[in-house]
């Protein structure tokens, strides 16, 4: 349903470092790079864009959930995020209130956004 998503960041260098690290664990990376605006994705298609805050004002919290191919991917995402200094919102675990196979982990990116890796597949 969503073709792509773009967020604006206060410290573009910190955000690019964060997303380079965590998205690599999900087999995604930079597929378009215009210096301070970067498109991340798989197989050449940018699905997630990161750029500087050009709108001004305070950043509002966004919730961004990235698909992991398996539960190990969720764990790797979480470990990479923590190693990059991301504040932990929720460690990897099952979330049966969402559905029986929902396995996810939640952290904050450098701008305070709620960033998740999730796997919907059974173990």
PARODREN-641400 format. One record per atom (N, C-alpha, C): residue number from 1; x, y, z. Coordinates in Angstrom, 1 decimal. Each point is the difference from the previous one (the first is absolute). Example, Ala and Ser with C-alpha at 12.3 -4.5 7.8 and 13.67 -1.06 7.14 Angstrom:
<pts>
+-----+--------+--------+--------+
| pos |     px |     py |     pz |
+-----+--------+--------+--------+
|   1 |   13.2 |   -5.7 |    7.8 |
|   1 |   -0.9 |    1.2 |    0.0 |
|   1 |    0.9 |    1.2 |    0.0 |
|   2 |   -0.4 |    1.1 |   -0.7 |
|   2 |    0.9 |    1.1 |    0.0 |
|   2 |   -0.8 |    1.1 |    0.8 |
+-----+--------+--------+--------+
</pts>
This chain:
<pts>
+-----+--------+--------+--------+
| pos |     px |     py |     pz |
+-----+--------+--------+--------+
|   1 |    0.8 |   -1.2 |    0.0 |
|   1 |   -0.8 |    1.2 |    0.0 |
|   1 |    0.9 |    1.2 |    0.0 |
|   2 |    1.0 |    0.1 |    0.8 |
|   2 |    0.9 |    1.1 |    0.0 |
|   2 |    1.1 |   -0.2 |   -1.0 |
|   3 |    0.2 |    1.0 |   -0.9 |
|   3 |    1.1 |    0.0 |   -1.0 |
|   3 |    1.4 |    0.3 |    0.7 |
|   4 |    0.0 |    1.1 |    0.7 |
|   4 |    1.2 |    0.4 |    0.7 |
|   4 |   -0.3 |    1.0 |    1.1 |
|   5 |    0.9 |    0.2 |    1.0 |
|   5 |   -0.2 |    0.8 |    1.1 |
|   5 |    1.3 |    0.9 |    0.1 |
|   6 |   -0.2 |    1.2 |    0.4 |
|   6 |    1.2 |    0.9 |    0.2 |
|   6 |   -0.1 |    0.7 |    1.3 |
|   7 |    1.1 |    0.1 |    0.7 |
|   7 |    0.0 |    0.8 |    1.3 |
|   7 |    1.1 |    1.0 |   -0.1 |
|   8 |   -0.2 |    1.1 |    0.8 |
|   8 |    1.0 |    1.1 |    0.1 |
|   8 |    0.7 |   -0.1 |    1.4 |
|   9 |    1.3 |    0.2 |    0.0 |
|   9 |    0.8 |   -0.2 |    1.2 |
|   9 |    0.8 |    1.2 |    0.4 |
|  10 |    0.1 |    0.2 |    1.2 |
|  10 |    0.7 |    1.2 |    0.6 |
|  10 |    1.5 |   -0.1 |   -0.3 |
|  11 |    0.6 |   -1.2 |    0.2 |
|  11 |    1.4 |   -0.3 |   -0.2 |
|  11 |    0.1 |   -1.1 |   -1.1 |
|  12 |    0.2 |    0.5 |   -1.2 |
|  12 |   -0.1 |   -1.0 |   -1.1 |
|  12 |    1.2 |   -1.0 |    0.1 |
|  13 |    1.1 |    0.4 |    0.4 |
|  13 |    1.2 |   -0.9 |    0.2 |
|  13 |   -0.3 |   -1.1 |    1.0 |
|  14 |   -0.6 |    0.4 |    1.1 |
|  14 |   -0.3 |   -1.0 |    1.1 |
|  14 |   -1.1 |   -1.0 |   -0.6 |
|  15 |   -1.0 |    0.6 |   -0.7 |
|  15 |   -1.1 |   -0.9 |   -0.5 |
|  15 |    0.5 |   -0.9 |   -1.0 |
|  16 |    0.9 |    0.4 |   -1.0 |
|  16 |    0.5 |   -0.8 |   -1.0 |
|  16 |    0.8 |   -1.1 |    0.6 |
|  17 |    0.8 |    0.3 |    1.0 |
|  17 |    0.8 |   -1.1 |    0.7 |
|  17 |   -0.9 |   -1.0 |    0.6 |
|  18 |   -1.0 |    0.5 |    0.7 |
|  18 |   -1.0 |   -0.9 |    0.7 |
|  18 |   -0.7 |   -0.9 |   -1.1 |
|  19 |   -0.6 |    0.5 |   -1.0 |
|  19 |   -0.7 |   -0.8 |   -1.0 |
|  19 |    0.9 |   -0.8 |   -0.8 |
|  20 |    1.3 |    0.4 |   -0.3 |
|  20 |    0.9 |   -0.9 |   -0.7 |
|  20 |    0.2 |   -1.2 |    0.8 |
|  21 |    0.2 |    0.1 |    1.3 |
|  21 |    0.3 |   -1.1 |    0.9 |
|  21 |   -1.2 |   -0.9 |    0.2 |
|  22 |   -1.2 |    0.5 |    0.3 |
|  22 |   -1.1 |   -0.9 |    0.3 |
|  22 |   -0.6 |   -0.6 |   -1.2 |
|  23 |   -0.1 |    0.7 |   -1.1 |
|  23 |   -0.6 |   -0.5 |   -1.2 |
|  23 |    0.8 |   -1.1 |   -0.7 |
|  24 |    1.4 |    0.1 |    0.2 |
|  24 |    0.8 |   -1.1 |   -0.5 |
|  24 |   -0.3 |   -1.3 |    0.6 |
|  25 |   -0.5 |    0.0 |    1.2 |
|  25 |   -0.4 |   -1.3 |    0.7 |
|  25 |   -1.2 |   -0.6 |   -0.7 |
|  26 |   -0.8 |    0.8 |   -0.7 |
|  26 |   -1.2 |   -0.4 |   -0.7 |
|  26 |    0.2 |   -0.2 |   -1.5 |
|  27 |    1.3 |   -0.1 |   -0.4 |
|  27 |    0.3 |   -0.1 |   -1.4 |
|  27 |   -0.4 |    1.2 |   -0.9 |
|  28 |    0.0 |    1.1 |    0.6 |
|  28 |   -0.4 |    1.2 |   -0.7 |
|  28 |    1.2 |    1.0 |    0.1 |
|  29 |    0.1 |    0.9 |   -0.9 |
|  29 |    1.0 |    1.0 |    0.1 |
|  29 |   -0.3 |    1.2 |   -0.9 |
|  30 |    1.0 |    0.8 |   -0.2 |
|  30 |   -0.1 |    1.2 |   -0.9 |
|  30 |   -0.1 |   -0.4 |   -1.4 |
|  31 |   -1.1 |    0.4 |   -0.6 |
|  31 |   -0.2 |   -0.3 |   -1.5 |
|  31 |    0.0 |    1.3 |   -0.8 |
|  32 |   -0.2 |    1.1 |    0.6 |
|  32 |    0.2 |    1.3 |   -0.6 |
|  32 |    0.6 |    0.9 |    1.0 |
|  33 |    1.0 |    0.8 |   -0.4 |
|  33 |    0.7 |    0.9 |    0.9 |
|  33 |    0.3 |    1.3 |   -0.6 |
|  34 |   -0.7 |    1.0 |    0.5 |
|  34 |    0.2 |    1.4 |   -0.5 |
|  34 |    0.7 |    0.9 |    1.0 |
|  35 |    0.9 |   -0.6 |    0.8 |
|  35 |    0.8 |    0.7 |    1.0 |
|  35 |   -0.7 |    0.0 |    1.3 |
|  36 |   -0.9 |    1.0 |    0.2 |
|  36 |   -0.7 |    0.1 |    1.3 |
|  36 |   -1.4 |   -0.5 |   -0.1 |
|  37 |   -0.4 |   -0.6 |   -1.1 |
|  37 |   -1.3 |   -0.7 |   -0.2 |
|  37 |    0.3 |   -1.4 |   -0.5 |
|  38 |   -0.4 |   -1.0 |    0.7 |
|  38 |    0.3 |   -1.4 |   -0.3 |
|  38 |   -1.2 |   -0.8 |   -0.1 |
|  39 |   -0.1 |   -0.8 |   -1.0 |
|  39 |   -1.1 |   -1.0 |   -0.1 |
|  39 |    0.5 |   -1.4 |    0.3 |
|  40 |   -0.6 |   -0.7 |    0.9 |
|  40 |    0.3 |   -1.3 |    0.4 |
|  40 |   -1.0 |   -1.0 |   -0.6 |
|  41 |    0.5 |   -1.2 |   -0.3 |
|  41 |   -0.9 |   -1.0 |   -0.5 |
|  41 |    0.7 |   -1.3 |   -0.3 |
|  42 |   -0.7 |   -0.9 |   -0.7 |
|  42 |    0.6 |   -1.2 |   -0.5 |
|  42 |   -0.2 |    0.0 |   -1.5 |
|  43 |    0.9 |   -0.7 |   -0.7 |
|  43 |   -0.2 |   -0.3 |   -1.4 |
|  43 |   -0.1 |    1.3 |   -0.8 |
|  44 |    0.7 |    1.1 |    0.4 |
|  44 |    0.0 |    1.2 |   -0.8 |
|  44 |   -1.2 |    1.0 |    0.2 |
|  45 |   -1.0 |   -0.4 |    0.8 |
|  45 |   -1.2 |    0.9 |    0.1 |
|  45 |    0.1 |    0.6 |    1.4 |
|  46 |    0.0 |    1.4 |    0.0 |
|  46 |    0.0 |    0.6 |    1.3 |
|  46 |   -1.4 |    0.1 |    0.6 |
|  47 |   -0.2 |   -0.6 |    1.2 |
|  47 |   -1.3 |    0.0 |    0.7 |
|  47 |    0.0 |    0.9 |    1.1 |
|  48 |    1.2 |    0.4 |    0.6 |
|  48 |    0.1 |    0.8 |    1.2 |
|  48 |    1.1 |    1.0 |   -0.3 |
|  49 |   -0.5 |    1.3 |    0.2 |
|  49 |    0.9 |    1.1 |   -0.3 |
|  49 |    0.3 |    0.8 |    1.3 |
|  50 |    1.3 |    0.4 |    0.1 |
|  50 |    0.4 |    0.8 |    1.2 |
|  50 |    0.7 |    1.3 |   -0.6 |
|  51 |   -0.4 |    1.1 |    0.6 |
|  51 |    0.5 |    1.3 |   -0.5 |
|  51 |    0.1 |    1.0 |    1.2 |
|  52 |    0.6 |    1.2 |   -0.3 |
|  52 |    0.0 |    1.0 |    1.1 |
|  52 |   -1.3 |    0.6 |    0.2 |
|  53 |   -0.2 |    0.6 |    1.2 |
|  53 |   -1.2 |    0.7 |    0.4 |
|  53 |    0.0 |    1.4 |   -0.8 |
|  54 |   -0.8 |    0.0 |   -1.1 |
|  54 |   -0.1 |    1.2 |   -0.8 |
|  54 |   -1.3 |    0.8 |    0.3 |
|  55 |   -0.9 |   -0.7 |    0.7 |
|  55 |   -1.3 |    0.6 |    0.4 |
|  55 |    0.0 |    0.9 |    1.2 |
|  56 |    1.1 |   -0.1 |    0.8 |
|  56 |    0.2 |    0.8 |    1.2 |
|  56 |   -0.9 |   -0.6 |    1.1 |
|  57 |    0.1 |    0.6 |    1.1 |
|  57 |   -0.8 |   -0.4 |    1.2 |
|  57 |    0.5 |   -1.2 |    0.6 |
|  58 |   -0.8 |   -0.5 |    1.0 |
|  58 |    0.4 |   -1.2 |    0.7 |
|  58 |   -0.4 |   -1.2 |   -0.8 |
|  59 |    0.8 |   -1.1 |    0.2 |
|  59 |   -0.3 |   -1.2 |   -0.6 |
|  59 |   -1.1 |   -0.7 |    0.8 |
|  60 |   -1.0 |   -0.6 |   -0.6 |
|  60 |   -1.0 |   -0.8 |    0.6 |
|  60 |    0.4 |   -1.4 |    0.0 |
|  61 |   -0.4 |   -0.8 |    1.0 |
|  61 |    0.3 |   -1.4 |    0.0 |
|  61 |   -0.8 |   -0.7 |   -1.1 |
|  62 |    0.8 |   -0.8 |   -0.8 |
|  62 |   -0.6 |   -0.9 |   -1.0 |
|  62 |    0.2 |   -1.4 |    0.5 |
|  63 |   -0.9 |   -0.9 |   -0.4 |
|  63 |    0.3 |   -1.4 |    0.2 |
|  63 |    0.3 |   -0.7 |   -1.3 |
|  64 |    1.1 |   -0.6 |   -0.1 |
|  64 |    0.5 |   -0.7 |   -1.2 |
|  64 |    0.3 |   -1.4 |    0.3 |
|  65 |   -0.7 |   -0.9 |   -0.7 |
|  65 |    0.2 |   -1.5 |    0.2 |
|  65 |    0.6 |   -0.5 |   -1.3 |
|  66 |    1.2 |   -0.7 |    0.2 |
|  66 |    0.6 |   -0.6 |   -1.1 |
|  66 |   -0.2 |   -1.6 |    0.1 |
|  67 |   -0.2 |   -0.6 |   -1.2 |
|  67 |   -0.2 |   -1.5 |    0.0 |
|  67 |    1.3 |   -0.7 |    0.1 |
|  68 |    0.1 |   -0.9 |    0.9 |
|  68 |    1.1 |   -0.9 |    0.1 |
|  68 |   -0.4 |   -1.4 |   -0.6 |
|  69 |    1.0 |   -0.6 |   -0.7 |
|  69 |   -0.4 |   -1.3 |   -0.6 |
|  69 |   -0.2 |   -1.1 |    1.0 |
|  70 |    0.5 |    0.1 |    1.2 |
|  70 |   -0.2 |   -1.0 |    1.0 |
|  70 |    0.3 |    0.6 |    1.4 |
|  71 |   -0.2 |   -0.7 |    1.0 |
|  71 |    0.2 |    0.5 |    1.4 |
|  71 |    1.4 |    0.4 |    0.3 |
|  72 |    0.9 |   -0.8 |   -0.6 |
|  72 |    1.5 |    0.3 |    0.1 |
|  72 |    0.3 |    1.4 |   -0.5 |
|  73 |   -0.7 |    0.4 |   -1.1 |
|  73 |    0.1 |    1.3 |   -0.5 |
|  73 |   -0.4 |    1.1 |    0.9 |
|  74 |   -1.1 |   -0.2 |    0.7 |
|  74 |   -0.5 |    0.9 |    1.0 |
|  74 |    1.1 |    0.2 |    1.1 |
|  75 |    0.5 |   -1.2 |    0.5 |
|  75 |    1.0 |    0.1 |    1.0 |
|  75 |    1.3 |    0.7 |   -0.5 |
|  76 |    0.4 |   -0.2 |   -1.2 |
|  76 |    1.2 |    0.6 |   -0.6 |
|  76 |   -0.2 |    1.5 |   -0.1 |
|  77 |   -1.2 |    0.4 |   -0.4 |
|  77 |   -0.4 |    1.5 |   -0.1 |
|  77 |    0.1 |    0.6 |    1.4 |
|  78 |   -0.6 |   -0.7 |    1.0 |
|  78 |    0.1 |    0.6 |    1.3 |
|  78 |    1.4 |    0.1 |    0.5 |
|  79 |    0.8 |   -1.0 |   -0.1 |
|  79 |    1.4 |    0.0 |    0.4 |
|  79 |    0.8 |    1.1 |   -0.7 |
|  80 |   -0.2 |    0.2 |   -1.3 |
|  80 |    0.7 |    1.1 |   -0.7 |
|  80 |   -0.5 |    1.3 |    0.5 |
|  81 |   -1.3 |    0.2 |    0.3 |
|  81 |   -0.5 |    1.3 |    0.4 |
|  81 |    0.6 |    0.3 |    1.4 |
|  82 |    0.0 |   -1.0 |    0.9 |
|  82 |    0.5 |    0.3 |    1.4 |
|  82 |    1.5 |    0.3 |   -0.1 |
|  83 |    0.8 |   -0.7 |   -0.9 |
|  83 |    1.4 |    0.3 |   -0.2 |
|  83 |    0.2 |    1.4 |   -0.5 |
|  84 |   -0.9 |    0.5 |   -0.7 |
|  84 |    0.1 |    1.4 |   -0.6 |
|  84 |   -0.5 |    1.0 |    1.0 |
|  85 |   -0.4 |   -0.4 |    1.2 |
|  85 |   -0.4 |    0.9 |    1.1 |
|  85 |   -1.5 |    0.3 |    0.0 |
|  86 |   -0.8 |   -0.8 |   -0.7 |
|  86 |   -1.5 |    0.3 |    0.0 |
|  86 |   -0.6 |   -0.3 |    1.3 |
|  87 |   -0.8 |    0.9 |    0.5 |
|  87 |   -0.8 |   -0.3 |    1.2 |
|  87 |   -1.0 |   -1.2 |   -0.3 |
|  88 |   -0.1 |   -0.9 |    0.9 |
|  88 |   -0.9 |   -1.1 |   -0.1 |
|  88 |   -1.4 |    0.3 |    0.4 |
|  89 |   -1.0 |   -0.2 |   -0.8 |
|  89 |   -1.4 |    0.1 |    0.4 |
|  89 |   -0.5 |   -1.4 |    0.4 |
|  90 |    0.2 |   -1.0 |   -0.8 |
|  90 |   -0.4 |   -1.4 |    0.4 |
|  90 |    1.0 |   -0.9 |   -0.7 |
|  91 |    0.5 |   -0.9 |    0.9 |
|  91 |    0.9 |   -1.1 |   -0.5 |
|  91 |   -0.7 |   -0.9 |   -0.9 |
|  92 |    0.7 |   -0.8 |   -0.8 |
|  92 |   -0.7 |   -1.0 |   -0.9 |
|  92 |   -0.9 |   -1.0 |    0.8 |
|  93 |   -1.2 |   -0.2 |   -0.4 |
|  93 |   -0.9 |   -0.9 |    0.7 |
|  93 |   -1.2 |   -0.2 |   -0.9 |
|  94 |   -0.8 |   -1.0 |    0.4 |
|  94 |   -1.3 |   -0.2 |   -0.6 |
|  94 |   -1.0 |    1.0 |    0.5 |
|  95 |   -0.9 |    0.4 |   -0.9 |
|  95 |   -1.0 |    1.0 |    0.3 |
|  95 |   -1.4 |   -0.7 |   -0.4 |
|  96 |   -0.5 |   -0.9 |    0.9 |
|  96 |   -1.2 |   -0.7 |   -0.4 |
|  96 |   -1.2 |    0.9 |    0.0 |
|  97 |    0.0 |    1.2 |    0.6 |
|  97 |   -1.1 |    0.9 |   -0.1 |
|  97 |   -0.2 |    0.5 |   -1.4 |
|  98 |    1.1 |   -0.1 |   -0.9 |
|  98 |   -0.1 |    0.4 |   -1.4 |
|  98 |   -0.5 |   -1.2 |   -0.8 |
|  99 |    0.7 |   -1.1 |    0.1 |
|  99 |   -0.4 |   -1.3 |   -0.6 |
|  99 |    1.0 |   -1.0 |    0.5 |
| 100 |   -0.4 |   -1.3 |   -0.2 |
| 100 |    0.8 |   -1.1 |    0.7 |
| 100 |    1.4 |   -0.1 |   -0.5 |
| 101 |    0.4 |    0.5 |   -1.2 |
| 101 |    1.4 |   -0.1 |   -0.5 |
| 101 |    0.7 |    1.3 |    0.0 |
| 102 |   -0.5 |    1.0 |    0.6 |
| 102 |    0.6 |    1.3 |   -0.1 |
| 102 |    1.3 |    0.1 |    1.0 |
| 103 |    1.1 |    0.1 |   -0.6 |
| 103 |    1.3 |    0.1 |    0.7 |
| 103 |    0.7 |    1.3 |   -0.3 |
| 104 |    0.2 |    0.8 |    0.9 |
| 104 |    0.5 |    1.4 |   -0.3 |
| 104 |    0.9 |    0.5 |    1.1 |
| 105 |    0.7 |    1.0 |   -0.4 |
| 105 |    0.9 |    0.8 |    0.9 |
| 105 |   -0.1 |    1.5 |   -0.4 |
| 106 |    0.0 |    0.8 |    1.0 |
| 106 |   -0.2 |    1.5 |   -0.2 |
| 106 |    1.2 |    0.8 |    0.7 |
| 107 |    0.5 |    1.0 |   -0.8 |
| 107 |    1.0 |    0.9 |    0.5 |
| 107 |   -0.3 |    1.4 |   -0.5 |
| 108 |    0.8 |    0.9 |    0.5 |
| 108 |   -0.1 |    1.4 |   -0.4 |
| 108 |    1.2 |    0.3 |   -0.9 |
| 109 |   -0.3 |    0.7 |   -1.1 |
| 109 |    1.1 |    0.5 |   -0.9 |
| 109 |    0.5 |    1.3 |    0.5 |
| 110 |    1.0 |    0.6 |   -0.6 |
| 110 |    0.6 |    1.2 |    0.5 |
| 110 |   -1.0 |    1.2 |    0.1 |
| 111 |   -1.1 |    0.0 |   -0.7 |
| 111 |   -1.0 |    1.0 |    0.1 |
| 111 |   -1.1 |   -0.3 |    0.9 |
| 112 |    0.0 |   -1.1 |    0.7 |
| 112 |   -1.0 |   -0.4 |    1.0 |
| 112 |   -1.2 |   -0.8 |   -0.7 |
| 113 |    0.2 |   -0.4 |   -1.2 |
| 113 |   -1.1 |   -0.8 |   -0.7 |
| 113 |    0.0 |   -1.4 |    0.6 |
| 114 |   -1.1 |   -0.6 |    0.1 |
| 114 |   -0.2 |   -1.3 |    0.4 |
| 114 |    0.2 |   -1.0 |   -1.2 |
| 115 |    1.1 |   -0.7 |    0.0 |
| 115 |    0.4 |   -0.8 |   -1.1 |
| 115 |   -0.1 |   -1.5 |    0.4 |
| 116 |   -0.6 |   -0.8 |   -0.8 |
| 116 |   -0.3 |   -1.4 |    0.3 |
| 116 |    0.5 |   -0.9 |   -1.1 |
| 117 |    0.5 |   -1.2 |    0.4 |
| 117 |    0.2 |   -1.1 |   -1.0 |
| 117 |   -1.1 |   -1.0 |    0.4 |
| 118 |   -0.6 |   -0.6 |   -0.9 |
| 118 |   -1.1 |   -1.0 |    0.3 |
| 118 |    0.0 |   -1.1 |   -1.0 |
| 119 |   -0.2 |   -1.2 |    0.5 |
| 119 |   -0.2 |   -1.2 |   -0.8 |
| 119 |   -1.4 |   -0.6 |    0.3 |
| 120 |   -0.8 |   -0.3 |   -1.0 |
| 120 |   -1.3 |   -0.5 |    0.2 |
| 120 |   -0.1 |   -1.5 |   -0.2 |
| 121 |    1.1 |   -0.6 |   -0.2 |
| 121 |    0.0 |   -1.5 |   -0.3 |
| 121 |    0.1 |   -0.8 |    1.3 |
| 122 |   -0.5 |   -1.2 |   -0.1 |
| 122 |    0.2 |   -0.9 |    1.2 |
| 122 |    1.5 |   -0.3 |    0.1 |
| 123 |    0.4 |   -0.5 |    1.2 |
| 123 |    1.4 |   -0.2 |    0.3 |
| 123 |    0.6 |   -1.1 |   -0.9 |
+-----+--------+--------+--------+
</pts>
